[in-house]
Amino acid sequence: MNMPTPASALPPSTPVPDDGAPNPLDLKVHAAIARASSSLSPTALLLALIDWSCHLAGSPGKQLELTSLALEHTRRVSQYLREIALATPDCPAHDCVEPPRRDRRFAAREWHDWPFNLMHQSFLLTQDWWRAATHGVRGVSRHHEEVVAFAARQLLDLFSPGNYLPTNPVVLQRTLETGGGNLARGMIHWLEDFERMAAGRPPAGAENFVVGRDVATTPGKVVLKNRLIELIQYAPTTGTVHPEPILIVPAWIMKYYILDLSPHNSLVRYLVDQGHTVFCLSWKNPGAEDGDLGMDEYLQLGFFAALEAINAIVPGQKVHATGYCLGGTLLSIAAAAMARDNDERLASVSLFTAQTDFTEPGELALFIDESQVSLLEAQMRETGYLTAGQMVGAFQLLRSNDLLWSRMVGEYLMGERGTMNDLMAWNADATRMPARMHAQYLRRLFLNDDLSEGRYPVGGRPVSLSDIDTPIFCVATTQDHVAPWRSVFKLHYLTPAPITFLLTSGGHNAGIVSEPGRARRHYQVMDRPAGGTYVAPDAWLTNAPRHEGSWWPQWQAWLQERSGSPVAPPALGAPERGYPPLDDAPGQYVREK
């Protein structure tokens, strides 16, 4: 009989690596892969392709459907060719496929001339086939399906006949009319853009929108400055003001002055002119030395530091806190922590295009999975931050037709410079993000969805949105590809607080910058009382009343209803309480490149 070997006689075991400490060699390799692949994970794409192709290979029914669809497309093209051959001015050929509703690439009349009509119709049919091929394959995970469909769409867009001189009839016609002058101008535009990109300068026309001169011009003072923020208090323009101040928390992935653009479309100026005392955070544009800043610092040095300053400058008054995009997510975390700790300093919470549930985060989810995040983390450990170009590149890929190809065709082939406006200039004034904060944000919110599931820690203890009972005004936009409105709407089942939900026309940015008097604007709005019955988003869309015009007056009236009688304006800053005016608005952090 064999006796067990005494534990003391066993050889020492090999130490198991700590999962929380990445191997330095792995980090270097992953960072090198990220640099070579423009921060897109080739492994994530490969896994998606394997998932899709293997399940398609094992789905003979789907294969038959796709074969049948290809034959149907062939038949339609053949019939289209016959119609073209027999067409007369009085009886033109009818298109065999219509483009998607928002696809304007082939809207010009010239696309209906031979052979460009066949080119663009064949392209649209090919696009339709690939849409069917990449969707509806049983067994493929939803994320992999979306990644494969996105990759197919990018490849198709690359080879669109509208992107090239020989196959774009509009460009050819312009070239004949100008004797090639459009191409000469396009070359000049390309050289100028290349020089600007190489020198790190903003795009052409952005120099006409200087911060503090043309945009971000609402008068005020910086009353607090720390490692992470400058807090701006705006000067009153009315004899009396509502006693409760407004604190605006913008997203840290953008410069705050999207809410203080030109005087005619500045939300900050609008609020001040309506008799509100307005404070706004201006986040520092972080460098390598700020790579250790995390989500906790953004809460403590950002929101809570600003709230303490406001309490000192406007003592004895609750605050209307307002968060935009990720600033709204940060505000919801802070509000949940304050509710947990019985901190009653908030009069209301307003959230603009801010997600609190990240299970359906929009098209950005294409770039967020474990493989992608690990590459970004490795790259950010070397640089200390996520570059502005990486974020801009992701958004351009998501809307490649609008932000990339149409611009290239217009400026380089047609030779026409697009007109720069204040919103476009702001969009080009991008910011970086600290490595630690961005990694925590991606993992805790996007990957793990800790906030909506009650696991997000503040001060070492988790917070729950269900603790919030402060009135909430929540704004979403109909064409938001960053924070889809149905995702924003999920706040309804995360908190019992009274919610006024407003859905406005426009996109993630242009829908928020929607000043009174702007044409073709409308919104829907409806209240959900505290603890009210849940209404599904489609039912809400059917029942919510529609209003024409800007949503700003609706929100301002909501704030006014929850504010006290007007009082004399507070002074700018409070030197006796440690908050002297430090600088004129817009401060220095917003000017950092």
Buried (B, 14 or more C-beta within 10 A) or exposed (E): EEEEEEEEEEEEEEEEEEEEEBEEEEBEEBBBBBEEEEBBBEBBBEBBBEBBEEBBEEBEEBBEBBEEBBEEBEEBBEEBBEBBEEBEEEEEBEBBBEBEEEEEBBEBEBBBEEEBBBBBBBBBBBBBBBBBBBEEBEEBEEBBBBBBBBBBBEEBBEEBBBBEBEBBBBBBBBBEEBEEEBBEBBEBBEEBBEEBEEEEBBBBBBEEBEBBEBBBBBEBBBBBBBEBBBBBBBBBBBEEBBBBBBBBBBBBBBBBBBBBBBEEBBBBBBBBBBBBBBBBBBBBBBEEEBBEBBBBBBBBBBBBBBBBBBBBBBEEBBBBBBBBBBBBBBBBBBBBBBBBEEEEBBBBBBBBBBBBBBEEBBBBBBBBBEBBBBBBBBBBBBBBBBBBBBBBBBBBBBBBBEBBBBBBBBBBBBBBBEEBBBBBBBBBBBBBBBBBBBBBBBBBBBBEBBBBBBEBBBEEEBBBBBBBBBBBBBBBBBBBBBBBBBBBBBBBEBBBBBBBBBBBBBBBBBBBBBBBEBEEBBBBBBEBEEEEEEBEBEEBBEEBEEBEBBBBEBBBEBBBEBBEEBBEBBBBBBEEEEBBBBBEBBBEBBBBE
